[in-house]
């Protein structure tokens, strides 16, 4: 079963709101979904993007492929960075406690 992360349209006519959902790729746009992991409201200023980063990273690690729009939303929320750090795509250099103390003492 091919799993995708995509938007599911909600709301009234001319007032769209979207759910970010994990679905079987053969399911219709507004059909049955496996799990809802967030929401996107484009009409607010600024637009609202709420995504559960832990669940999104979990689904990405299981092989779910996001649509173009969902990938952009995952970049905004930080879920794509989380999965890239886990897989080694981004290298993170941490500061140790001793270095933090010396930096704050120098100021």
URKAKA-V542984 format. One line per field, one symbol per residue. burial: # if it has 9 or more other ideal C-beta (glycine too) atoms within 8 Angstrom, else .. A space follows every 10 residues. Layout:
burial = ???
This chain:
burial = ..#######. .....##### ####...... ..#..##### #.....#.#. #.#.###.## #..#.##..# #.###.#### #####..... .........# ..#....
